[in-house]
């Protein structure tokens, strides 16, 4: 689902993991054409013709407008009985006791340490690190190279920018946004944006 930059990264993981690809759904692509060697099926309505028992879905929709499009599509098809693949790039490392919900994506070089819990739709991007006992709510998006130190709690829909560092025990509220390169030393309330080193709330 989706045909942007994030979808290309997801496609690579699917191929590395040996999945058989039925096709890609994206409204901006011409049905019957090819997208990076994959058949274009059409827009999302194509799924009405496919049983939820026949296919698994992989979410290639990137993050925009606080990830609402990505979140909506994942929740809508879960409600209809479809299953979202949990994807782990072969170079990612995940502790044996980590709990991963459906639709979690661990990209190249991502590290998730013991005692972590990642809920539905969480993305841990390239070379990001999630240390011990972190709790990430639904649809949290962690940018490339970000570091979450131990026992960080991140509520639903929060976004952590590339290279940000979240110090131990910090709480990020629902839909909080952490700017790229920020060093977060204090908890951030729901819906707020924090930037800088040390991070400060800007709204």
N, C-alpha and C positions, 0 to 999 in steps of 0.2 A: 504494500500500500504506500503510494507516494513515489516520486521520481526526481527528487532533488539531491543535494549533496549527501544528506544523511542516508537517503535510500541507497546510494551507491556504496556507502560503508556497510550498511546492513546486507546488501547483496553480496559483498565480498565475504562476510562472515557465513552467510548461508552456503556459499560455494565451498568455503574451506571446511565446513561441517558436513558436506556431502548431501545436502537436501536436494530433492528433486523439485525443480521450480516449474509450477504450473503457469505462471505469468505474473505480470505487474498490472495493477489498477491505478490509473492516474488520469484525471479528466483532461489534463493538458496534452496528453499523448493521443495519437491517432490509433484507434483500434485496428488490429491486424498488422501493425508495424512492429519493429523491433526496438528494444531499449537495452543497450549494452548486452546484446545477445539473448535477451529474454522477450518472449511474446507479450505484446501489449493487448490486454483483454478488453480494455475500455475503462469507463469510470466505475465507481463503487457499486453501481446498480447491477453489475455483472454478478456480484455475489448472490443476488437473488436466485440465480440459476444454479448455484452450487450448494450442495448440502453442507451444513456445518460439521457433518461426520466425515466429509470427503477431503477437506482442506484445513490446513493450519494457516494462520495469518502472521505476517511479520510487519511491524510498524516502521515504515520508512519515512513517515512525515516528520519533518524537522521542527525546530522550536521557533515559533513566532507568536506575538501577541500573548505572552505568558503561557505558550504551549497549549492554548485552548483547542485549536484544531486537532492537534495530536491527541489530546485528552478526550475530546468528543468522539472521535472515530474509534478509539480503543474501547471506551465505555459503551458506545452504541452497539458494537458487534459482540462484546461480551454479553450484553443483555439479550442478544438474539441467539446465544448459544455457541458462538464461534470461540475457538481457542487461539490465543496469541502465543507464539513461540517465545520461550526464554532462550536467549542467545548468549553464548560465551565464546569470544574469540579464542582460538587455540593458544595464543600467547598471554591471555589473561590468567590471573591466579585468584582462586577463591577458596577460602578456608572450608574445611569439610563440614563444619557446623553452621555455616552461613545459611540463612533461610531466604530463598529467592522465590518471589511470587511469579505468576504468569506475566509474560511480556517484558520482563527485565532484560536489559541489554548491557553486556560487559564488553567494551571494545578493546582494541589491541593494547596490550600492556597494562590494562587496568588491574588493580590489586584490591581485594576485599578480604579483610582480616577476620579472625575468629569473633564469634558472638554477634555478628551483624544481622540485621533484618532489613530486606529490601522489598517493598511492597509493589503492587501491580504497576507496570509501566516505567519503572525507574531506569534511567540511562546513566551509566558510568562511562564517560568518554575516554578517549585515548590517553593512556598513561596517568589517569587519575587514580588517587589512592584513598581508600576508605578504611580507616584503622579500626581497632577492636571495639566492639559493643556499640557501634553506631546504629541508629534507627532511622530509616528513610521512608517517608510516607509515599503514597501513591503519586506517580507522575513527577517525582523529583528528577531534575536534569542536572547532572554534574559535568561541567565543561572539561575540556582537555587539560591535563596537568594539574587539576585542582587537588588539594590535600585536605581531607577531613581527619582530624586527630581523634583520639579515643573518646568514646561515649558522646559523640555529637548526635543531637536529635534534630531532624529536619522534617517539617510538616508538609502536607500534601501540596504539590504544585510549585514548590520553591525551585529557584534557579540559582546555580552557583557557577560563576563565570570562570573562564580559563585561567589557570594559575592562581586562583584564590586559595587562601589558607584559613581554615576554620579551626580555632584552638580547642583543646579538650573541654568537654562538658557544655559547649555552647548549644543554644536552642534557636533554630531559625523557624519563624512562624509560617503559616500557610501563605503561599504565593509570594514569599519574600524573594527579593532579587539581590544577589551579591555580585558586585562588579568584578570584572577581570582584574586579577592581581591584588585584590583586597586582602587584608589580614584582619580577620574578624576576632576581636578580643572580648566582645560583649554580645549577648543575645540580641537578635533582631526580631522585632514584632511583625505580626502578620501583615502582608501587603506593603511592607516598607522596602526601600532600596538602600543598600549600604555600599559605600565605595571608599577606596583609599587605604593607606597604611599609616597608623591604625585606621580601620574602617569607621566611617561616620555615617549616620543615617541622613539621607538627603530628602526623604519625603515619607 
